[in-house]
Structure formats: C-alpha cells, structure tokens
Amino acid sequence: VQLQASGGGLVQPGGSLRLSCVASGDISSINGLGWYRQAPGKQRRMVAHMPNRGDKIYGDFVRGRFTISRDNAKNTVYLEMSSLGPEDSAVYFCNALTYVRAFWGQGTQVTVSS
C-alpha cells in the first residue's frame, strides 16, 4: 500500500485546512485509514481513524474540530480541520491499517501561525 498525502500549509489561528491522502496498491487489504500527527520533540499521536466498518475515532485533543471522511471511489481519505490553533502545528501523516501491518505516507506539514 502506498499513501500520498497533500493539503498542508500555513494557516492563521482560527482557520481551516483540508488534508487529502490517496491510497494505491493493494487497496483491498486496507481495514482502515486515518491520520496521525507529530510535532517536533513529541510522539506521534492519532488524530483520527476511520475503519472500513465501525465508528470513526478521534484523538481527545480534536474536541469536535476535525472531521475524517473517505471517498472509496477515489481511494482517498480526508481530514477537515477547523478552529486551528498553534498547538495543531505538526507533520500530519496518513495511515493505512491492514491485518499484517500499518503503512505510512510521507507526511504533510501544517503550520498554524499569524
């Protein structure tokens, strides 16, 4: 499975951003798609996960500000982010889970700053 993320950039506090991640390869092996983030000097944390079946899962810090969605026809997972604050600045990684292992995209930088 290969993952190509895009959509990061610089946004002002309180602003919004949408990240996209296109999956390719053995799509049928994917059980779920999601997003993680990692700020400098900190551990990678789950932002949101959307399994093929079941409920969406969000990190506690999301607090209703982000929405994960999928377009299965396009093999794409999205992360709509709003009410962004400086604490949301990080590299955001797309993630795909299979029964065997997890796959990671290359990451896209999100910087929230005035």
C-alpha positions as CSV (number, residue, x, y, z in Angstrom):
1,V,0.0,0.0,0.0
2,Q,1.3,3.5,-0.9
3,L,-0.1,6.7,0.5
4,Q,0.3,10.2,-0.9
5,A,-0.8,13.0,1.4
6,S,-1.3,16.6,0.4
7,G,-3.0,19.8,1.6
8,G,-0.8,21.0,4.4
9,G,0.4,24.6,4.6
10,L,0.4,27.7,6.6
11,V,-2.9,28.8,8.1
12,Q,-3.8,31.6,10.6
13,P,-5.1,30.7,14.1
14,G,-8.8,30.0,13.9
15,G,-8.5,29.0,10.3
16,S,-9.3,25.8,8.4
17,L,-7.5,23.3,6.3
18,R,-8.3,20.1,4.4
19,L,-5.8,17.3,4.1
20,S,-6.1,14.6,1.5
21,C,-4.5,11.2,1.2
22,V,-4.7,8.9,-1.8
23,A,-4.1,5.2,-1.3
24,S,-2.8,3.0,-4.1
25,G,-1.5,-0.6,-4.4
26,D,-3.3,-3.4,-2.5
27,I,-6.4,-1.4,-1.6
28,S,-8.4,-4.5,-0.8
29,S,-6.1,-5.3,2.1
30,I,-6.9,-2.0,3.9
31,N,-9.0,-2.3,7.0
32,G,-9.0,1.4,7.9
33,L,-7.5,4.7,7.0
34,G,-6.5,7.5,9.3
35,W,-4.3,10.5,10.3
36,Y,-1.6,10.9,12.8
37,R,0.5,13.9,13.7
38,Q,3.9,14.6,15.1
39,A,5.1,17.9,16.5
40,P,8.9,18.5,17.0
41,G,10.2,16.6,20.0
42,K,6.9,14.9,20.6
43,Q,5.5,11.4,20.0
44,R,3.3,10.7,17.0
45,R,-0.4,10.8,18.0
46,M,-3.5,9.6,16.4
47,V,-5.7,12.4,15.1
48,A,-8.5,10.4,13.5
49,H,-9.2,6.9,12.2
50,M,-11.9,5.6,10.0
51,P,-12.3,1.8,9.8
52,N,-14.0,0.1,6.9
53,R,-16.7,-0.8,9.3
54,G,-17.5,0.8,12.6
55,D,-17.3,4.2,14.2
56,K,-14.8,6.9,13.5
57,I,-12.3,7.5,16.2
58,Y,-10.8,10.8,17.2
59,G,-8.0,11.9,19.4
60,D,-9.1,13.6,22.6
61,F,-7.5,16.9,21.6
62,V,-9.7,17.1,18.5
63,R,-12.7,18.2,20.5
64,G,-15.1,18.2,17.6
65,R,-12.9,20.5,15.4
66,F,-11.8,17.9,12.9
67,T,-13.8,15.5,10.6
68,I,-12.4,12.5,8.9
69,S,-14.1,11.1,5.7
70,R,-13.4,8.8,2.9
71,D,-14.2,8.6,-0.8
72,N,-13.8,5.0,-1.6
73,A,-14.3,5.5,-5.3
74,K,-11.2,7.7,-5.2
75,N,-9.3,5.7,-2.6
76,T,-8.9,8.9,-0.7
77,V,-9.2,9.9,3.0
78,Y,-9.7,13.4,4.0
79,L,-9.2,15.4,7.2
80,E,-11.2,18.6,7.5
81,M,-9.7,20.7,10.2
82,S,-11.2,23.9,11.7
83,S,-10.6,26.2,14.6
84,L,-6.9,25.5,14.2
85,G,-4.5,26.7,16.9
86,P,-0.7,26.9,17.1
87,E,-0.9,23.6,19.1
88,D,-2.1,21.9,16.0
89,S,1.1,22.6,14.1
90,A,2.8,19.3,13.2
91,V,3.6,17.0,10.4
92,Y,0.4,15.1,9.6
93,F,0.8,11.5,8.4
94,C,-1.7,9.4,6.6
95,N,-2.0,5.9,7.9
96,A,-3.5,2.7,6.5
97,L,-4.1,-0.4,8.5
98,T,-4.1,-4.0,7.2
99,Y,-4.2,-7.3,9.1
100,V,-0.4,-7.6,8.6
101,R,0.9,-4.1,9.2
102,A,0.5,-0.4,9.2
103,F,1.5,1.8,6.2
104,W,2.5,5.4,6.4
105,G,2.5,8.3,3.9
106,Q,5.3,10.8,3.7
107,G,3.7,13.5,5.9
108,T,2.5,16.9,5.2
109,Q,3.4,20.0,7.3
110,V,0.7,22.0,8.9
111,T,1.7,25.3,10.5
112,V,-0.7,27.5,12.4
113,S,0.7,30.9,12.9
114,S,-0.2,34.5,12.5
